[in-house]
Amino acid sequence: MAKNPDCIFCKIIAGEIPVRFIAENDTCVSMLDAFPATKGHALIITKEHRQDLLEMTTEELADCSKLMSEVASAVKSAVGCDGINFINNVGAAAGQRVMHSHFHVLPRYENDGVTMEFKQVELSGAEKDEIIQKIMNNLG
């Protein structure tokens, strides 16, 4: 199993740091976030050290998606939240603090004080077309 000796999540997966897992499958585990934003805030973490989602295999992506759905459903029933956010940050500029691929299952409650605000960017039709073409050129 690929492991980074300096990675907190790798240490948790290896059992070097005791944590109670909520659930796991072949490629990922789930646990409560050590610093939760809301009650029931869980993480889905790859067992193999991958820096971010872009390094994950197709199998890992499928397994993590399945586990996210299962954990989210269980969390919703367990804590009675009003909604759930699924969050994945890729890179420090996006807010990734632990450089090991993971997903947040964040229960949301009315007036919970958690904010995710986006500043809208204005783009012309030509700018949109150019961006679309560049993205298409970089697919596959």
N, C-alpha and C positions, 0 to 999 in steps of 0.2 A: 504494500500500500504506500503510495507516494505521501511523504510526510515532510513538513518543514519544522526543524527542531525549535525554531523561535516562534512558531504560530500557536496562539492560545487555543484555537479550535482543534488543531492537530493533537495537542496535548490532551484535550478533553476526549477526543475520539479514541486516543490510545489508552485512556484510563488513568493517565498521570494526574489529572485533576478530576476529582469525583463530582459527577453531575448525574442527576436522575433524568434519564431520557423519557420523553412522552411516548415516542414511537420510533421505529426505524424500519428500513427495508435494505435491499442489497447495497445501495449506493449512498444513502443519506440517513441522517438522524434528525429528530426534533427534540427540542428542550425549551424551557422557559428562558426568556432573555434575562440576563443577570441585572440589567438596568432597564426595566420595562417602562415604556411610555404610558401604558394602560394595563389594567388588570387582565391577565391572560395572554399578554404579549409573548409570542413563541417565535422560535427560529427553526428553520430547516437548513441543515448544514451538510455539505458533501463530505463523505468519508475520506475520499482522496483529496489531497491538497490541490485545489484549483484556485488561482488568484481571484477569478471572477466568473460570471456566467459565460463570458466569451470563450473561456478555456474548457468549459464543461462538455462532456460527450453527449451524444444524442440520448443514450441510455440514462445518464445522470439527469438530464433535463426532464425526461419522461417520468423517472422515478420521483424526482423532487416535486414535479407538478402534481403527481398523484398523492404524495404525502402531504403537500400543502392543502389540497382539497379535503383530504380526510381529517387533518388536524384542525383546519378552519371550521369544519362542520362540528367537530367535537368541542372546540373552544366556544363556538357560538352557543351550543347547548349548555355547556358547563358554566359560563359566566353571564349569559343572558345579555350579550352586547347587542347594540342596535345595527351594527354593520361591521365590515372588516376591510382593511386595506392590505394588499399584498405589495410588499416593497422589496426591490432589489437595486442596490447601488453598485455601479461599475466605476471604480476609480475614486480617488480622494476628492476630486472636484465635484463628484456627484454625492459625496457624503459617506463613501465607504471608509469605515474606520478599521475593520479587521480585514486584511487582504487575503481572505479565504472565502470562497464563494458561499453565500448564504442568502436566505430569503426571510423577510419578516412577515409574520402573520399577526397583524396589529388589530385587535378588537377595538371598535369605536363605539363611543357612547355619546348620546346627546349632550352637548355642552362640556365635552371632556377637555377642552383647552388645547388639543393637538391641532396644529395648523399645517397645511401644505398649500402654500400660495404660489401661484405661477404668474409671472409678469408676461403679458402677451406681447409677442414680437410681431410687428407689422412687416409683411413681405409682399412685394408686387407679384403679379402673375408670372412675370419673366423670372424672378428670383425663385419662385416655387418650382417652375419648370426646370430650371438649372439644377436645383437641389435634387429633384426627383430623378433627373437623368444621371447625376453623379452617383446617387444611391444605387440605381439600377445597374450602372456600370461596375459597381463593387460587389454585387450579389453573386453568389456561386463561384 
